[in-house]
Every structure is written in C-alpha cells, then in structure tokens.
C-alpha cells in the first residue's frame, strides 16, 4: 500500500503541474503566408479534467491507509 500511496501522490502532482502548464503558457500561432493555424488559448475542458484528476489522485494518496 505504501507504493500505491506514493504512486498516487506522484501522479496527482504531475497531472496538476501539466494541467497548470497548459493553462498558463500561451500556445504558439503558426502563420505561413495565407495559411494561419492558431491554437485555442486559456483553460479548456481537458485542462480542467487533468487538474481535477490530479487533485483526486493526490487526495486519494494522502488519505490511503496502510495495511498491517
């Protein structure tokens, strides 16, 4: 159970960090002549989902009890 607790905490922190990175770092816009490709900026549903799953994994890892 100690390993599962550690994995949940690490995965939770990583998901939160990646979600916040995606939300805060601006996306690049590609402009080649008449062709322009732009990425959606701001917080999307995928970003919110990653942050939410990260929080759930972090809370589950924090409250997971060890078996004796």
C-alpha positions as CSV (number, residue, x, y, z in Angstrom):
1,X,0.0,0.0,0.0
2,X,2.9,2.3,0.5
3,X,3.9,2.0,-3.1
4,X,0.3,2.7,-4.3
5,X,0.2,5.7,-2.0
6,X,3.4,7.1,-3.4
7,X,2.4,6.5,-7.0
8,X,-1.0,8.3,-6.4
9,X,0.7,11.3,-4.9
10,X,3.3,11.5,-7.7
11,X,0.7,11.1,-10.5
12,X,-1.5,13.6,-8.8
13,X,1.3,16.2,-8.6
14,X,2.3,15.6,-12.2
15,X,-1.3,15.9,-13.5
16,X,-1.7,19.2,-11.6
17,X,1.6,20.6,-12.9
18,X,0.9,19.6,-16.6
19,X,-2.7,21.0,-16.4
20,X,-1.5,24.3,-14.9
21,X,1.3,24.5,-17.5
22,X,-1.2,24.0,-20.3
23,X,-3.5,26.7,-18.8
24,X,-0.8,29.3,-18.2
25,X,1.7,29.0,-21.0
26,X,0.4,30.6,-24.2
27,X,0.2,28.5,-27.3
28,X,2.1,29.4,-30.4
29,X,0.4,30.6,-33.6
30,X,1.7,29.4,-36.9
31,X,1.4,31.9,-39.8
32,X,2.8,30.9,-43.2
33,X,1.6,33.3,-45.9
34,X,-2.1,33.0,-46.4
35,X,-2.3,29.9,-44.1
36,X,-2.7,30.7,-40.4
37,X,-3.1,28.0,-37.8
38,X,-3.9,29.1,-34.2
39,X,-4.3,27.1,-31.0
40,X,-7.0,27.8,-28.5
41,X,-5.7,29.7,-25.6
42,X,-6.9,29.6,-22.0
43,X,-8.4,26.9,-19.9
44,X,-10.1,24.1,-21.8
45,X,-12.1,21.2,-20.6
46,X,-9.1,18.9,-21.0
47,X,-7.0,21.2,-18.8
48,X,-9.7,21.3,-16.1
49,X,-10.0,17.5,-16.3
50,X,-6.3,17.0,-15.8
51,X,-6.2,19.3,-12.8
52,X,-9.3,17.6,-11.4
53,X,-7.9,14.1,-11.8
54,X,-4.6,15.3,-10.3
55,X,-6.4,16.6,-7.2
56,X,-8.4,13.4,-6.8
57,X,-5.3,11.3,-7.1
58,X,-3.4,13.5,-4.6
59,X,-6.3,13.3,-2.1
60,X,-6.7,9.6,-2.6
61,X,-2.9,9.1,-2.0
62,X,-3.0,11.3,1.1
63,X,-5.9,9.5,2.7
64,X,-5.0,5.9,1.8
65,X,-4.3,3.9,4.9
66,X,-1.6,1.4,5.2
67,X,-2.4,-2.3,5.9
68,X,-0.6,-4.1,8.7
